[in-house]
């Protein structure tokens, strides 16, 4: 799961190094537009629907994984 999320973020943030510790604070280009792209990709990849509150909380790899796992 973690590697799948990391790979997804790498595709959203082309050319940026993404690790399990990556977050909005460590990725300079992680802005609101990228946040929506991440949400769209996660919904498509994992077949889930995200609420606006959940999208707002997706500020790190760990947080994204926790939200995905809560939907299963």
PDB file of N, CA, C, O and CB in Angstrom:
ATOM      1  N   UNK A   1       0.832  -1.191   0.000  1.00  0.00           N
ATOM      2  CA  UNK A   1       0.000   0.000   0.000  1.00  0.00           C
ATOM      3  C   UNK A   1       0.875   1.252   0.000  1.00  0.00           C
ATOM      4  O   UNK A   1       0.650   2.175  -0.782  1.00  0.00           O
ATOM      5  CB  UNK A   1      -0.946   0.000   1.214  1.00  0.00           C
ATOM      6  N   UNK A   2       1.889   1.275   0.897  1.00  0.00           N
ATOM      7  CA  UNK A   2       2.736   2.465   0.979  1.00  0.00           C
ATOM      8  C   UNK A   2       3.431   2.740  -0.355  1.00  0.00           C
ATOM      9  O   UNK A   2       3.468   3.881  -0.816  1.00  0.00           O
ATOM     10  CB  UNK A   2       3.778   2.301   2.093  1.00  0.00           C
ATOM     11  N   UNK A   3       3.979   1.698  -0.968  1.00  0.00           N
ATOM     12  CA  UNK A   3       4.679   1.900  -2.238  1.00  0.00           C
ATOM     13  C   UNK A   3       3.724   2.363  -3.332  1.00  0.00           C
ATOM     14  O   UNK A   3       4.099   3.167  -4.186  1.00  0.00           O
ATOM     15  CB  UNK A   3       5.379   0.611  -2.669  1.00  0.00           C
ATOM     16  N   UNK A   4       2.506   1.866  -3.309  1.00  0.00           N
ATOM     17  CA  UNK A   4       1.501   2.271  -4.295  1.00  0.00           C
ATOM     18  C   UNK A   4       1.198   3.771  -4.156  1.00  0.00           C
ATOM     19  O   UNK A   4       1.082   4.480  -5.156  1.00  0.00           O
ATOM     20  CB  UNK A   4       0.200   1.433  -4.124  1.00  0.00           C
ATOM     21  N   UNK A   5       1.072   4.242  -2.921  1.00  0.00           N
ATOM     22  CA  UNK A   5       0.814   5.661  -2.666  1.00  0.00           C
ATOM     23  C   UNK A   5       2.023   6.502  -3.087  1.00  0.00           C
ATOM     24  O   UNK A   5       1.864   7.558  -3.699  1.00  0.00           O
ATOM     25  CB  UNK A   5       0.486   5.896  -1.169  1.00  0.00           C
ATOM     26  N   UNK A   6       3.217   6.038  -2.761  1.00  0.00           N
ATOM     27  CA  UNK A   6       4.434   6.758  -3.149  1.00  0.00           C
ATOM     28  C   UNK A   6       4.531   6.854  -4.665  1.00  0.00           C
ATOM     29  O   UNK A   6       4.843   7.919  -5.200  1.00  0.00           O
ATOM     30  CB  UNK A   6       5.688   6.062  -2.577  1.00  0.00           C
ATOM     31  N   UNK A   7       4.266   5.751  -5.364  1.00  0.00           N
ATOM     32  CA  UNK A   7       4.314   5.760  -6.829  1.00  0.00           C
ATOM     33  C   UNK A   7       3.267   6.713  -7.405  1.00  0.00           C
ATOM     34  O   UNK A   7       3.526   7.413  -8.383  1.00  0.00           O
ATOM     35  CB  UNK A   7       4.097   4.341  -7.382  1.00  0.00           C
ATOM     36  N   UNK A   8       2.094   6.732  -6.797  1.00  0.00           N
ATOM     37  CA  UNK A   8       1.030   7.639  -7.249  1.00  0.00           C
ATOM     38  C   UNK A   8       1.469   9.092  -7.075  1.00  0.00           C
ATOM     39  O   UNK A   8       1.266   9.912  -7.970  1.00  0.00           O
ATOM     40  CB  UNK A   8      -0.287   7.375  -6.468  1.00  0.00           C
ATOM     41  N   UNK A   9       2.064   9.410  -5.937  1.00  0.00           N
ATOM     42  CA  UNK A   9       2.531  10.775  -5.704  1.00  0.00           C
ATOM     43  C   UNK A   9       3.671  11.143  -6.646  1.00  0.00           C
ATOM     44  O   UNK A   9       3.764  12.288  -7.088  1.00  0.00           O
ATOM     45  CB  UNK A   9       2.981  10.938  -4.256  1.00  0.00           C
ATOM     46  N   UNK A  10       4.529  10.190  -6.953  1.00  0.00           N
ATOM     47  CA  UNK A  10       5.609  10.453  -7.909  1.00  0.00           C
ATOM     48  C   UNK A  10       5.052  10.818  -9.275  1.00  0.00           C
ATOM     49  O   UNK A  10       5.631  11.643  -9.982  1.00  0.00           O
ATOM     50  CB  UNK A  10       6.530   9.234  -8.029  1.00  0.00           C
ATOM     51  N   UNK A  11       3.928  10.209  -9.655  1.00  0.00           N
ATOM     52  CA  UNK A  11       3.326  10.540 -10.947  1.00  0.00           C
ATOM     53  C   UNK A  11       2.669  11.922 -10.912  1.00  0.00           C
ATOM     54  O   UNK A  11       2.637  12.611 -11.932  1.00  0.00           O
ATOM     55  CB  UNK A  11       2.293   9.474 -11.342  1.00  0.00           C
ATOM     56  N   UNK A  12       2.147  12.334  -9.757  1.00  0.00           N
ATOM     57  CA  UNK A  12       1.535  13.661  -9.623  1.00  0.00           C
ATOM     58  C   UNK A  12       2.629  14.740  -9.574  1.00  0.00           C
ATOM     59  O   UNK A  12       2.522  15.777 -10.229  1.00  0.00           O
ATOM     60  CB  UNK A  12       0.643  13.729  -8.342  1.00  0.00           C
ATOM     61  N   UNK A  13       3.674  14.477  -8.793  1.00  0.00           N
ATOM     62  CA  UNK A  13       4.778  15.429  -8.642  1.00  0.00           C
ATOM     63  C   UNK A  13       5.959  14.974  -9.500  1.00  0.00           C
ATOM     64  O   UNK A  13       6.972  14.518  -8.969  1.00  0.00           O
ATOM     65  CB  UNK A  13       5.202  15.560  -7.144  1.00  0.00           C
ATOM     66  N   UNK A  14       5.838  15.091 -10.782  1.00  0.00           N
ATOM     67  CA  UNK A  14       6.866  14.614 -11.704  1.00  0.00           C
ATOM     68  C   UNK A  14       8.230  15.206 -11.356  1.00  0.00           C
ATOM     69  O   UNK A  14       8.377  16.418 -11.200  1.00  0.00           O
ATOM     70  CB  UNK A  14       6.491  14.964 -13.151  1.00  0.00           C
ATOM     71  N   UNK A  15       9.214  14.329 -11.237  1.00  0.00           N
ATOM     72  CA  UNK A  15      10.583  14.764 -10.992  1.00  0.00           C
ATOM     73  C   UNK A  15      10.909  15.107  -9.555  1.00  0.00           C
ATOM     74  O   UNK A  15      12.017  15.560  -9.269  1.00  0.00           O
ATOM     75  CB  UNK A  15      10.869  15.926 -11.821  1.00  0.00           C
ATOM     76  N   UNK A  16       9.965  14.901  -8.637  1.00  0.00           N
ATOM     77  CA  UNK A  16      10.199  15.199  -7.217  1.00  0.00           C
ATOM     78  C   UNK A  16      10.408  13.889  -6.468  1.00  0.00           C
ATOM     79  O   UNK A  16       9.669  12.925  -6.670  1.00  0.00           O
ATOM     80  CB  UNK A  16       9.005  16.004  -6.600  1.00  0.00           C
ATOM     81  N   UNK A  17      11.412  13.858  -5.610  1.00  0.00           N
ATOM     82  CA  UNK A  17      11.678  12.662  -4.801  1.00  0.00           C
ATOM     83  C   UNK A  17      10.593  12.529  -3.736  1.00  0.00           C
ATOM     84  O   UNK A  17      10.380  13.437  -2.933  1.00  0.00           O
ATOM     85  CB  UNK A  17      13.095  12.731  -4.140  1.00  0.00           C
ATOM     86  N   UNK A  18       9.916  11.390  -3.743  1.00  0.00           N
ATOM     87  CA  UNK A  18       8.850  11.122  -2.769  1.00  0.00           C
ATOM     88  C   UNK A  18       9.255   9.913  -1.932  1.00  0.00           C
ATOM     89  O   UNK A  18       9.669   8.884  -2.467  1.00  0.00           O
ATOM     90  CB  UNK A  18       7.471  10.873  -3.483  1.00  0.00           C
ATOM     91  N   UNK A  19       9.130  10.050  -0.601  1.00  0.00           N
ATOM     92  CA  UNK A  19       9.427   8.948   0.315  1.00  0.00           C
ATOM     93  C   UNK A  19       8.249   8.777   1.275  1.00  0.00           C
ATOM     94  O   UNK A  19       7.269   9.519   1.209  1.00  0.00           O
ATOM     95  CB  UNK A  19      10.757   9.209   1.102  1.00  0.00           C
ATOM     96  N   UNK A  20       8.356   7.812   2.147  1.00  0.00           N
ATOM     97  CA  UNK A  20       7.284   7.582   3.127  1.00  0.00           C
ATOM     98  C   UNK A  20       7.145   8.749   4.100  1.00  0.00           C
ATOM     99  O   UNK A  20       6.125   8.864   4.780  1.00  0.00           O
ATOM    100  CB  UNK A  20       7.548   6.291   3.904  1.00  0.00           C
ATOM    101  N   UNK A  21       8.160   9.620   4.176  1.00  0.00           N
ATOM    102  CA  UNK A  21       8.115  10.777   5.068  1.00  0.00           C
ATOM    103  C   UNK A  21       7.694  12.066   4.365  1.00  0.00           C
ATOM    104  O   UNK A  21       7.666  13.128   4.988  1.00  0.00           O
ATOM    105  CB  UNK A  21       9.461  10.975   5.704  1.00  0.00           C
ATOM    106  N   UNK A  22       7.367  11.985   3.075  1.00  0.00           N
ATOM    107  CA  UNK A  22       6.997  13.188   2.318  1.00  0.00           C
ATOM    108  C   UNK A  22       5.674  13.763   2.808  1.00  0.00           C
ATOM    109  O   UNK A  22       4.766  13.035   3.208  1.00  0.00           O
ATOM    110  CB  UNK A  22       6.905  12.870   0.818  1.00  0.00           C
ATOM    111  N   UNK A  23       5.592  15.101   2.767  1.00  0.00           N
ATOM    112  CA  UNK A  23       4.380  15.808   3.195  1.00  0.00           C
ATOM    113  C   UNK A  23       4.338  17.165   2.501  1.00  0.00           C
ATOM    114  O   UNK A  23       5.240  17.520   1.742  1.00  0.00           O
ATOM    115  CB  UNK A  23       4.340  15.977   4.754  1.00  0.00           C
ATOM    116  N   UNK A  24       3.270  17.917   2.776  1.00  0.00           N
ATOM    117  CA  UNK A  24       3.165  19.263   2.230  1.00  0.00           C
ATOM    118  C   UNK A  24       4.352  20.120   2.654  1.00  0.00           C
ATOM    119  O   UNK A  24       4.770  21.013   1.916  1.00  0.00           O
ATOM    120  CB  UNK A  24       1.859  19.916   2.673  1.00  0.00           C
ATOM    121  N   UNK A  25       4.887  19.857   3.821  1.00  0.00           N
ATOM    122  CA  UNK A  25       6.012  20.651   4.331  1.00  0.00           C
ATOM    123  C   UNK A  25       7.324  20.331   3.624  1.00  0.00           C
ATOM    124  O   UNK A  25       8.209  21.184   3.550  1.00  0.00           O
ATOM    125  CB  UNK A  25       6.172  20.421   5.818  1.00  0.00           C
ATOM    126  N   UNK A  26       7.461  19.109   3.101  1.00  0.00           N
ATOM    127  CA  UNK A  26       8.731  18.718   2.488  1.00  0.00           C
ATOM    128  C   UNK A  26       8.713  18.775   0.962  1.00  0.00           C
ATOM    129  O   UNK A  26       9.769  18.709   0.333  1.00  0.00           O
ATOM    130  CB  UNK A  26       9.095  17.331   2.926  1.00  0.00           C
ATOM    131  N   UNK A  27       7.532  18.895   0.359  1.00  0.00           N
ATOM    132  CA  UNK A  27       7.413  18.961  -1.102  1.00  0.00           C
ATOM    133  C   UNK A  27       6.935  20.374  -1.459  1.00  0.00           C
ATOM    134  O   UNK A  27       5.769  20.717  -1.265  1.00  0.00           O
ATOM    135  CB  UNK A  27       6.414  17.851  -1.660  1.00  0.00           C
ATOM    136  N   UNK A  28       7.860  21.182  -1.981  1.00  0.00           N
ATOM    137  CA  UNK A  28       7.566  22.600  -2.255  1.00  0.00           C
ATOM    138  C   UNK A  28       6.358  22.812  -3.161  1.00  0.00           C
ATOM    139  O   UNK A  28       5.606  23.768  -2.974  1.00  0.00           O
ATOM    140  CB  UNK A  28       8.767  23.254  -2.884  1.00  0.00           C
ATOM    141  N   UNK A  29       6.166  21.935  -4.135  1.00  0.00           N
ATOM    142  CA  UNK A  29       5.108  22.143  -5.131  1.00  0.00           C
ATOM    143  C   UNK A  29       3.758  21.556  -4.710  1.00  0.00           C
ATOM    144  O   UNK A  29       2.811  21.574  -5.496  1.00  0.00           O
ATOM    145  CB  UNK A  29       5.526  21.535  -6.451  1.00  0.00           C
ATOM    146  N   UNK A  30       3.657  21.041  -3.490  1.00  0.00           N
ATOM    147  CA  UNK A  30       2.407  20.430  -3.002  1.00  0.00           C
ATOM    148  C   UNK A  30       1.443  21.553  -2.630  1.00  0.00           C
ATOM    149  O   UNK A  30       1.437  22.020  -1.492  1.00  0.00           O
ATOM    150  CB  UNK A  30       2.671  19.481  -1.764  1.00  0.00           C
ATOM    151  N   UNK A  31       0.634  21.980  -3.586  1.00  0.00           N
ATOM    152  CA  UNK A  31      -0.318  23.061  -3.375  1.00  0.00           C
ATOM    153  C   UNK A  31      -1.744  22.535  -3.534  1.00  0.00           C
ATOM    154  O   UNK A  31      -1.954  21.328  -3.649  1.00  0.00           O
ATOM    155  CB  UNK A  31      -0.052  24.224  -4.359  1.00  0.00           C
ATOM    156  N   UNK A  32      -2.719  23.439  -3.541  1.00  0.00           N
ATOM    157  CA  UNK A  32      -4.120  23.017  -3.598  1.00  0.00           C
ATOM    158  C   UNK A  32      -4.464  22.312  -4.909  1.00  0.00           C
ATOM    159  O   UNK A  32      -5.285  21.395  -4.918  1.00  0.00           O
ATOM    160  CB  UNK A  32      -5.029  24.218  -3.413  1.00  0.00           C
ATOM    161  N   UNK A  33      -3.858  22.721  -5.993  1.00  0.00           N
ATOM    162  CA  UNK A  33      -4.128  22.052  -7.275  1.00  0.00           C
ATOM    163  C   UNK A  33      -3.579  20.623  -7.261  1.00  0.00           C
ATOM    164  O   UNK A  33      -4.229  19.696  -7.744  1.00  0.00           O
ATOM    165  CB  UNK A  33      -3.504  22.852  -8.451  1.00  0.00           C
ATOM    166  N   UNK A  34      -2.389  20.455  -6.708  1.00  0.00           N
ATOM    167  CA  UNK A  34      -1.836  19.109  -6.587  1.00  0.00           C
ATOM    168  C   UNK A  34      -2.671  18.268  -5.621  1.00  0.00           C
ATOM    169  O   UNK A  34      -2.816  17.059  -5.805  1.00  0.00           O
ATOM    170  CB  UNK A  34      -0.372  19.168  -6.116  1.00  0.00           C
ATOM    171  N   UNK A  35      -3.213  18.909  -4.602  1.00  0.00           N
ATOM    172  CA  UNK A  35      -4.055  18.199  -3.638  1.00  0.00           C
ATOM    173  C   UNK A  35      -5.257  17.573  -4.348  1.00  0.00           C
ATOM    174  O   UNK A  35      -5.615  16.426  -4.080  1.00  0.00           O
ATOM    175  CB  UNK A  35      -4.529  19.158  -2.515  1.00  0.00           C
ATOM    176  N   UNK A  36      -5.870  18.324  -5.244  1.00  0.00           N
ATOM    177  CA  UNK A  36      -7.015  17.801  -5.999  1.00  0.00           C
ATOM    178  C   UNK A  36      -6.584  16.676  -6.941  1.00  0.00           C
ATOM    179  O   UNK A  36      -7.305  15.692  -7.108  1.00  0.00           O
ATOM    180  CB  UNK A  36      -7.690  18.929  -6.801  1.00  0.00           C
ATOM    181  N   UNK A  37      -5.422  16.821  -7.548  1.00  0.00           N
ATOM    182  CA  UNK A  37      -4.899  15.757  -8.426  1.00  0.00           C
ATOM    183  C   UNK A  37      -4.656  14.475  -7.634  1.00  0.00           C
ATOM    184  O   UNK A  37      -4.970  13.378  -8.095  1.00  0.00           O
ATOM    185  CB  UNK A  37      -3.587  16.212  -9.112  1.00  0.00           C
ATOM    186  N   UNK A  38      -4.094  14.631  -6.444  1.00  0.00           N
ATOM    187  CA  UNK A  38      -3.849  13.471  -5.581  1.00  0.00           C
ATOM    188  C   UNK A  38      -5.176  12.787  -5.256  1.00  0.00           C
ATOM    189  O   UNK A  38      -5.290  11.565  -5.351  1.00  0.00           O
ATOM    190  CB  UNK A  38      -3.116  13.896  -4.272  1.00  0.00           C
ATOM    191  N   UNK A  39      -6.169  13.574  -4.873  1.00  0.00           N
ATOM    192  CA  UNK A  39      -7.482  13.015  -4.528  1.00  0.00           C
ATOM    193  C   UNK A  39      -8.084  12.265  -5.706  1.00  0.00           C
ATOM    194  O   UNK A  39      -8.601  11.160  -5.544  1.00  0.00           O
ATOM    195  CB  UNK A  39      -8.437  14.125  -4.072  1.00  0.00           C
ATOM    196  N   UNK A  40      -8.019  12.859  -6.883  1.00  0.00           N
ATOM    197  CA  UNK A  40      -8.567  12.219  -8.086  1.00  0.00           C
ATOM    198  C   UNK A  40      -7.859  10.896  -8.363  1.00  0.00           C
ATOM    199  O   UNK A  40      -8.505   9.882  -8.629  1.00  0.00           O
ATOM    200  CB  UNK A  40      -8.437  13.156  -9.307  1.00  0.00           C
ATOM    201  N   UNK A  41      -6.539  10.911  -8.301  1.00  0.00           N
ATOM    202  CA  UNK A  41      -5.757   9.694  -8.565  1.00  0.00           C
ATOM    203  C   UNK A  41      -6.050   8.606  -7.534  1.00  0.00           C
ATOM    204  O   UNK A  41      -6.158   7.432  -7.890  1.00  0.00           O
ATOM    205  CB  UNK A  41      -4.255  10.017  -8.567  1.00  0.00           C
ATOM    206  N   UNK A  42      -6.179   8.977  -6.280  1.00  0.00           N
ATOM    207  CA  UNK A  42      -6.470   8.003  -5.227  1.00  0.00           C
ATOM    208  C   UNK A  42      -7.850   7.397  -5.424  1.00  0.00           C
ATOM    209  O   UNK A  42      -8.025   6.185  -5.301  1.00  0.00           O
ATOM    210  CB  UNK A  42      -6.374   8.657  -3.842  1.00  0.00           C
ATOM    211  N   UNK A  43      -8.825   8.237  -5.729  1.00  0.00           N
ATOM    212  CA  UNK A  43     -10.178   7.727  -5.975  1.00  0.00           C
ATOM    213  C   UNK A  43     -10.176   6.745  -7.143  1.00  0.00           C
ATOM    214  O   UNK A  43     -10.825   5.701  -7.078  1.00  0.00           O
ATOM    215  CB  UNK A  43     -11.154   8.888  -6.259  1.00  0.00           C
ATOM    216  N   UNK A  44      -9.454   7.072  -8.203  1.00  0.00           N
ATOM    217  CA  UNK A  44      -9.395   6.195  -9.373  1.00  0.00           C
ATOM    218  C   UNK A  44      -8.646   4.904  -9.070  1.00  0.00           C
ATOM    219  O   UNK A  44      -9.110   3.814  -9.404  1.00  0.00           O
ATOM    220  CB  UNK A  44      -8.732   6.915 -10.542  1.00  0.00           C
ATOM    221  N   UNK A  45      -7.503   5.031  -8.445  1.00  0.00           N
ATOM    222  CA  UNK A  45      -6.626   3.875  -8.186  1.00  0.00           C
ATOM    223  C   UNK A  45      -7.233   2.892  -7.181  1.00  0.00           C
ATOM    224  O   UNK A  45      -7.128   1.678  -7.357  1.00  0.00           O
ATOM    225  CB  UNK A  45      -5.272   4.355  -7.670  1.00  0.00           C
ATOM    226  N   UNK A  46      -7.860   3.413  -6.142  1.00  0.00           N
ATOM    227  CA  UNK A  46      -8.346   2.555  -5.065  1.00  0.00           C
ATOM    228  C   UNK A  46      -9.858   2.334  -5.095  1.00  0.00           C
ATOM    229  O   UNK A  46     -10.388   1.596  -4.265  1.00  0.00           O
ATOM    230  CB  UNK A  46      -7.957   3.144  -3.742  1.00  0.00           C
ATOM    231  N   UNK A  47     -10.557   2.964  -6.040  1.00  0.00           N
ATOM    232  CA  UNK A  47     -11.997   2.764  -6.164  1.00  0.00           C
ATOM    233  C   UNK A  47     -12.784   3.241  -4.958  1.00  0.00           C
ATOM    234  O   UNK A  47     -13.742   2.597  -4.531  1.00  0.00           O
ATOM    235  CB  UNK A  47     -12.283   1.324  -6.395  1.00  0.00           C
ATOM    236  N   UNK A  48     -12.368   4.385  -4.411  1.00  0.00           N
ATOM    237  CA  UNK A  48     -13.054   4.939  -3.245  1.00  0.00           C
ATOM    238  C   UNK A  48     -13.516   6.365  -3.561  1.00  0.00           C
ATOM    239  O   UNK A  48     -13.066   6.979  -4.528  1.00  0.00           O
ATOM    240  CB  UNK A  48     -12.124   4.922  -1.990  1.00  0.00           C
ATOM    241  N   UNK A  49     -14.417   6.873  -2.728  1.00  0.00           N
ATOM    242  CA  UNK A  49     -14.843   8.271  -2.820  1.00  0.00           C
ATOM    243  C   UNK A  49     -14.343   8.997  -1.592  1.00  0.00           C
ATOM    244  O   UNK A  49     -14.453   8.492  -0.474  1.00  0.00           O
ATOM    245  CB  UNK A  49     -16.396   8.393  -2.947  1.00  0.00           C
ATOM    246  N   UNK A  50     -13.794  10.179  -1.796  1.00  0.00           N
ATOM    247  CA  UNK A  50     -13.259  10.963  -0.684  1.00  0.00           C
ATOM    248  C   UNK A  50     -14.162  12.156  -0.406  1.00  0.00           C
ATOM    249  O   UNK A  50     -14.656  12.812  -1.323  1.00  0.00           O
ATOM    250  CB  UNK A  50     -11.822  11.436  -0.988  1.00  0.00           C
ATOM    251  N   UNK A  51     -14.365  12.419   0.869  1.00  0.00           N
ATOM    252  CA  UNK A  51     -15.123  13.585   1.300  1.00  0.00           C
ATOM    253  C   UNK A  51     -14.178  14.793   1.312  1.00  0.00           C
ATOM    254  O   UNK A  51     -12.969  14.627   1.473  1.00  0.00           O
ATOM    255  CB  UNK A  51     -15.769  13.352   2.713  1.00  0.00           C
ATOM    256  N   UNK A  52     -14.716  15.999   1.146  1.00  0.00           N
ATOM    257  CA  UNK A  52     -13.863  17.199   1.173  1.00  0.00           C
ATOM    258  C   UNK A  52     -12.981  17.288   2.419  1.00  0.00           C
ATOM    259  O   UNK A  52     -11.833  17.725   2.337  1.00  0.00           O
ATOM    260  CB  UNK A  52     -14.726  18.438   1.086  1.00  0.00           C
ATOM    261  N   UNK A  53     -13.513  16.876   3.568  1.00  0.00           N
ATOM    262  CA  UNK A  53     -12.721  16.911   4.810  1.00  0.00           C
ATOM    263  C   UNK A  53     -11.524  15.971   4.725  1.00  0.00           C
ATOM    264  O   UNK A  53     -10.439  16.290   5.211  1.00  0.00           O
ATOM    265  CB  UNK A  53     -13.598  16.533   6.020  1.00  0.00           C
ATOM    266  N   UNK A  54     -11.730  14.802   4.098  1.00  0.00           N
ATOM    267  CA  UNK A  54     -10.641  13.833   3.959  1.00  0.00           C
ATOM    268  C   UNK A  54      -9.574  14.367   3.013  1.00  0.00           C
ATOM    269  O   UNK A  54      -8.379  14.218   3.265  1.00  0.00           O
ATOM    270  CB  UNK A  54     -11.177  12.482   3.450  1.00  0.00           C
ATOM    271  N   UNK A  55     -10.010  14.984   1.933  1.00  0.00           N
ATOM    272  CA  UNK A  55      -9.053  15.556   0.974  1.00  0.00           C
ATOM    273  C   UNK A  55      -8.193  16.609   1.677  1.00  0.00           C
ATOM    274  O   UNK A  55      -6.983  16.671   1.459  1.00  0.00           O
ATOM    275  CB  UNK A  55      -9.798  16.185  -0.252  1.00  0.00           C
ATOM    276  N   UNK A  56      -8.813  17.425   2.511  1.00  0.00           N
ATOM    277  CA  UNK A  56      -8.081  18.468   3.237  1.00  0.00           C
ATOM    278  C   UNK A  56      -7.057  17.881   4.208  1.00  0.00           C
ATOM    279  O   UNK A  56      -6.035  18.510   4.483  1.00  0.00           O
ATOM    280  CB  UNK A  56      -9.057  19.358   3.996  1.00  0.00           C
ATOM    281  N   UNK A  57      -7.323  16.682   4.730  1.00  0.00           N
ATOM    282  CA  UNK A  57      -6.417  16.046   5.691  1.00  0.00           C
ATOM    283  C   UNK A  57      -5.252  15.309   5.019  1.00  0.00           C
ATOM    284  O   UNK A  57      -4.315  14.890   5.698  1.00  0.00           O
ATOM    285  CB  UNK A  57      -7.195  15.076   6.557  1.00  0.00           C
ATOM    286  N   UNK A  58      -5.302  15.151   3.705  1.00  0.00           N
ATOM    287  CA  UNK A  58      -4.265  14.386   3.000  1.00  0.00           C
ATOM    288  C   UNK A  58      -3.027  15.253   2.786  1.00  0.00           C
ATOM    289  O   UNK A  58      -2.766  15.725   1.679  1.00  0.00           O
ATOM    290  CB  UNK A  58      -4.797  13.861   1.639  1.00  0.00           C
ATOM    291  N   UNK A  59      -2.268  15.455   3.865  1.00  0.00           N
ATOM    292  CA  UNK A  59      -1.115  16.342   3.788  1.00  0.00           C
ATOM    293  C   UNK A  59       0.220  15.602   3.920  1.00  0.00           C
ATOM    294  O   UNK A  59       1.275  16.232   3.984  1.00  0.00           O
ATOM    295  CB  UNK A  59      -1.217  17.394   4.859  1.00  0.00           C
ATOM    296  N   UNK A  60       0.175  14.278   3.961  1.00  0.00           N
ATOM    297  CA  UNK A  60       1.410  13.490   4.032  1.00  0.00           C
ATOM    298  C   UNK A  60       1.136  12.079   3.516  1.00  0.00           C
ATOM    299  O   UNK A  60      -0.014  11.652   3.417  1.00  0.00           O
ATOM    300  CB  UNK A  60       1.963  13.444   5.493  1.00  0.00           C
ATOM    301  N   UNK A  61       2.200  11.373   3.194  1.00  0.00           N
ATOM    302  CA  UNK A  61       2.061   9.985   2.738  1.00  0.00           C
ATOM    303  C   UNK A  61       1.355   9.167   3.811  1.00  0.00           C
ATOM    304  O   UNK A  61       0.445   8.395   3.508  1.00  0.00           O
ATOM    305  CB  UNK A  61       3.449   9.364   2.405  1.00  0.00           C
ATOM    306  N   UNK A  62       1.768   9.331   5.061  1.00  0.00           N
ATOM    307  CA  UNK A  62       1.175   8.558   6.160  1.00  0.00           C
ATOM    308  C   UNK A  62      -0.318   8.858   6.322  1.00  0.00           C
ATOM    309  O   UNK A  62      -1.116   7.950   6.555  1.00  0.00           O
ATOM    310  CB  UNK A  62       1.910   8.855   7.472  1.00  0.00           C
ATOM    311  N   UNK A  63      -0.688  10.139   6.197  1.00  0.00           N
ATOM    312  CA  UNK A  63      -2.085  10.539   6.338  1.00  0.00           C
ATOM    313  C   UNK A  63      -2.925   9.976   5.187  1.00  0.00           C
ATOM    314  O   UNK A  63      -4.054   9.532   5.397  1.00  0.00           O
ATOM    315  CB  UNK A  63      -2.203  12.078   6.387  1.00  0.00           C
ATOM    316  N   UNK A  64      -2.373   9.996   3.980  1.00  0.00           N
ATOM    317  CA  UNK A  64      -3.079   9.448   2.815  1.00  0.00           C
ATOM    318  C   UNK A  64      -3.346   7.964   3.016  1.00  0.00           C
ATOM    319  O   UNK A  64      -4.450   7.489   2.749  1.00  0.00           O
ATOM    320  CB  UNK A  64      -2.264   9.676   1.518  1.00  0.00           C
ATOM    321  N   UNK A  65      -2.350   7.233   3.482  1.00  0.00           N
ATOM    322  CA  UNK A  65      -2.504   5.795   3.723  1.00  0.00           C
ATOM    323  C   UNK A  65      -3.582   5.548   4.783  1.00  0.00           C
ATOM    324  O   UNK A  65      -4.413   4.653   4.628  1.00  0.00           O
ATOM    325  CB  UNK A  65      -1.156   5.168   4.168  1.00  0.00           C
ATOM    326  N   UNK A  66      -3.567   6.337   5.851  1.00  0.00           N
ATOM    327  CA  UNK A  66      -4.570   6.175   6.920  1.00  0.00           C
ATOM    328  C   UNK A  66      -5.979   6.403   6.390  1.00  0.00           C
ATOM    329  O   UNK A  66      -6.903   5.677   6.756  1.00  0.00           O
ATOM    330  CB  UNK A  66      -4.286   7.147   8.081  1.00  0.00           C
ATOM    331  N   UNK A  67      -6.151   7.392   5.541  1.00  0.00           N
ATOM    332  CA  UNK A  67      -7.475   7.676   4.979  1.00  0.00           C
ATOM    333  C   UNK A  67      -7.926   6.552   4.062  1.00  0.00           C
ATOM    334  O   UNK A  67      -9.080   6.130   4.123  1.00  0.00           O
ATOM    335  CB  UNK A  67      -7.463   9.005   4.214  1.00  0.00           C
ATOM    336  N   UNK A  68      -7.034   6.064   3.216  1.00  0.00           N
ATOM    337  CA  UNK A  68      -7.374   4.949   2.318  1.00  0.00           C
ATOM    338  C   UNK A  68      -7.773   3.729   3.137  1.00  0.00           C
ATOM    339  O   UNK A  68      -8.782   3.086   2.846  1.00  0.00           O
ATOM    340  CB  UNK A  68      -6.180   4.604   1.382  1.00  0.00           C
ATOM    341  N   UNK A  69      -6.983   3.409   4.160  1.00  0.00           N
ATOM    342  CA  UNK A  69      -7.268   2.228   4.986  1.00  0.00           C
ATOM    343  C   UNK A  69      -8.584   2.363   5.729  1.00  0.00           C
ATOM    344  O   UNK A  69      -9.255   1.362   5.979  1.00  0.00           O
ATOM    345  CB  UNK A  69      -6.142   1.996   5.981  1.00  0.00           C
ATOM    346  N   UNK A  70      -8.966   3.583   6.088  1.00  0.00           N
ATOM    347  CA  UNK A  70     -10.230   3.781   6.791  1.00  0.00           C
ATOM    348  C   UNK A  70     -11.433   3.549   5.872  1.00  0.00           C
ATOM    349  O   UNK A  70     -12.551   3.364   6.354  1.00  0.00           O
ATOM    350  CB  UNK A  70     -10.287   5.189   7.376  1.00  0.00           C
ATOM    351  N   UNK A  71     -11.213   3.556   4.566  1.00  0.00           N
ATOM    352  CA  UNK A  71     -12.286   3.386   3.592  1.00  0.00           C
ATOM    353  C   UNK A  71     -12.519   1.915   3.231  1.00  0.00           C
ATOM    354  O   UNK A  71     -13.485   1.594   2.539  1.00  0.00           O
ATOM    355  CB  UNK A  71     -11.971   4.178   2.336  1.00  0.00           C
ATOM    356  N   UNK A  72     -11.645   1.025   3.694  1.00  0.00           N
ATOM    357  CA  UNK A  72     -11.763  -0.388   3.329  1.00  0.00           C
ATOM    358  C   UNK A  72     -12.597  -1.148   4.315  1.00  0.00           C
ATOM    359  O   UNK A  72     -12.797  -2.353   4.156  1.00  0.00           O
ATOM    360  CB  UNK A  72     -10.404  -1.025   3.222  1.00  0.00           C
TER     361      UNK A  72
END
